[in-house]
């Protein structure tokens, strides 16, 4: 099954200590849970947060904050949800990132 998902996050909530350097850039591991059958009052189908390591989860560490929401806008059954996606250039995105 193919599913199109729109993701919107508040970059000011990112814990910068969780950013790490990789071979081709700086990365942040994220986790999302999506329920394609149920939407909340804002038509969101899930959320996205920074990932936790197995050790953090098992050690009872506080969960990372929810950074934003996810919305299903396409399934391979052809269902399309009304989602307003704003096209942004890389320069516009960089201006909105506070670090």
C-alpha positions in Angstrom: 0.0 0.0 0.0 1.2 3.5 -0.8 0.4 6.4 1.5 1.3 10.1 1.0 1.9 11.8 4.3 2.4 15.5 5.0 4.6 16.3 7.9 4.7 19.7 9.7 7.1 20.3 12.6 8.0 23.2 14.9 11.7 23.4 14.5 12.1 25.5 17.6 11.3 22.4 19.7 14.2 20.4 18.3 16.7 19.3 20.9 19.8 20.4 19.1 21.9 18.0 21.2 20.2 15.2 19.2 21.5 16.5 15.9 24.5 14.5 14.7 27.0 14.7 11.8 26.8 12.0 9.2 28.8 11.4 6.0 26.6 13.7 3.9 25.1 16.2 6.4 23.6 16.8 9.8 20.8 14.5 10.8 18.0 14.1 13.3 16.2 10.8 14.0 12.5 11.2 14.1 9.6 8.8 15.0 6.0 9.0 13.8 2.9 7.1 14.5 0.1 7.3 11.9 -3.5 6.0 12.0 -4.8 6.2 8.5 -8.3 5.4 9.6 -8.8 8.1 12.2 -8.2 11.8 12.1 -8.3 14.2 15.0 -10.3 17.5 15.2 -7.7 19.2 13.0 -7.7 16.3 10.4 -4.3 15.1 11.6 -3.6 11.3 11.6 -0.7 11.2 13.9 2.3 13.0 15.4 6.1 13.2 15.0 8.7 13.4 17.7 12.5 13.0 18.1 13.5 9.4 18.4 14.6 7.8 21.6 17.3 5.2 21.9 16.4 1.8 23.3 18.5 2.6 26.4 16.6 5.8 26.9 13.3 4.0 26.7 14.3 1.2 28.9 15.9 3.6 31.4 12.6 5.5 31.8 13.9 8.7 30.2 11.4 11.5 29.7 9.8 11.3 26.2 11.0 13.8 23.7 8.5 16.5 22.9 6.1 16.2 20.0 7.5 18.3 17.2 4.4 18.3 15.0 1.7 16.5 13.2 1.3 14.2 10.3 -1.6 14.1 7.8 -2.4 11.5 5.3 -3.2 13.1 2.0 -3.1 10.1 -0.4 -3.6 6.4 -0.3 -3.1 4.1 -3.3 -6.9 3.7 -3.3 -6.8 7.2 -4.8 -8.3 9.0 -1.8 -7.1 12.5 -1.6 -7.5 14.7 1.5 -7.7 18.5 1.3 -4.2 19.4 2.4 -2.7 22.9 1.7 1.0 22.3 1.2 3.1 25.5 0.8 6.0 25.1 -1.6 9.1 26.7 -0.1 12.6 27.2 -1.4 15.6 26.0 0.6 16.5 29.7 1.3 13.0 30.2 2.8 13.3 27.1 4.9 16.7 28.2 6.2 15.3 31.5 7.3 12.7 29.8 9.4 15.2 27.5 11.2 16.4 29.1 14.4 19.9 27.6 14.5 
